[in-house]
Amino acid sequence: MVDSPPSTQISAGEWKLPDVSYVDPARVACEFCGRPIPRRYWSAEIDGTRRSFCDPSHAQLYVEYWIPTWGKNISSESDSTEPRTRSR
């Protein structure tokens, strides 16, 4: 019997425009592909955390591919210095 992964909750997102500031520039990057987002970005809440994406399709890919494959906690804020590998 195969265990199914826990379900991930994604809220309806919205397009956002960051405030323009030359003193404190807002540097937003897509949380799926890492591409810098120059102007507008898609903001969606996934499991209670607000995340930024370059496109709504990347938010969907994050939920359908990234989380089941790599997990939710692989990011720069993780306290582990060792690279994480996918277990088989």
C-alpha positions as CSV (number, residue, x, y, z in Angstrom):
1,M,0.0,0.0,0.0
2,V,1.4,3.4,-1.0
3,D,1.1,6.2,1.5
4,S,-0.2,9.4,-0.1
5,P,1.5,12.7,0.8
6,P,-0.3,15.1,3.1
7,S,-2.5,17.5,1.2
8,T,-1.3,21.0,0.6
9,Q,-3.7,23.9,0.9
10,I,-3.4,26.7,-1.7
11,S,-5.5,29.8,-1.5
12,A,-6.7,31.8,-4.5
13,G,-3.8,34.2,-5.4
14,E,-3.7,37.7,-6.7
15,W,-1.4,39.8,-8.8
16,K,0.5,42.4,-6.8
17,L,2.6,45.4,-7.6
18,P,5.4,46.2,-5.2
19,D,6.0,49.8,-4.1
20,V,8.8,51.4,-6.1
21,S,11.6,52.8,-3.9
22,Y,15.1,53.8,-4.9
23,V,16.3,53.7,-1.3
24,D,15.1,50.2,-0.4
25,P,14.5,48.3,-3.6
26,A,12.1,45.4,-3.4
27,R,13.8,42.3,-4.7
28,V,11.2,39.7,-5.4
29,A,12.1,36.3,-6.9
30,C,9.8,33.4,-7.9
31,E,9.9,30.8,-5.2
32,F,9.6,28.0,-7.9
33,C,12.1,28.9,-10.6
34,G,14.1,31.6,-8.8
35,R,13.8,34.1,-11.6
36,P,13.9,37.8,-10.5
37,I,10.5,39.4,-10.9
38,P,10.9,43.0,-12.1
39,R,7.4,44.4,-11.6
40,R,4.2,42.5,-10.9
41,Y,4.1,39.1,-9.2
42,W,1.6,36.4,-8.3
43,S,1.0,36.1,-4.5
44,A,-0.6,33.0,-3.1
45,E,-0.9,31.6,0.4
46,I,0.3,28.0,0.6
47,D,-0.3,26.2,3.9
48,G,-0.6,29.5,5.7
49,T,2.6,31.0,4.2
50,R,2.4,33.9,1.7
51,R,4.6,33.1,-1.3
52,S,5.6,35.0,-4.5
53,F,5.7,33.5,-8.0
54,C,6.3,34.9,-11.5
55,D,3.1,33.3,-12.8
56,P,0.0,31.4,-11.4
57,S,1.2,28.3,-13.2
58,H,4.4,28.3,-11.1
59,A,2.3,28.4,-7.9
60,Q,0.5,25.3,-9.2
61,L,3.8,23.6,-10.1
62,Y,5.1,24.4,-6.6
63,V,2.2,22.6,-5.0
64,E,1.9,19.7,-7.5
65,Y,5.7,19.0,-8.1
66,W,8.0,20.8,-5.7
67,I,6.4,20.0,-2.4
68,P,5.8,16.3,-3.1
69,T,9.3,15.9,-4.5
70,W,11.5,18.0,-2.3
71,G,9.3,18.9,0.7
72,K,8.2,22.2,2.2
73,N,11.2,23.1,4.2
74,I,14.0,23.2,1.7
75,S,15.0,26.8,1.4
76,S,17.7,29.3,2.4
77,E,16.2,29.6,5.9
78,S,16.8,26.0,6.7
79,D,19.4,25.5,9.4
80,S,21.1,22.5,7.8
81,T,24.3,23.2,5.8
82,E,24.3,19.9,4.1
83,P,22.6,19.7,0.7
84,R,19.3,17.7,0.8
85,T,19.0,14.7,-1.4
86,R,15.8,13.0,-2.5
87,S,15.3,9.6,-0.8
88,R,14.1,6.7,-2.9
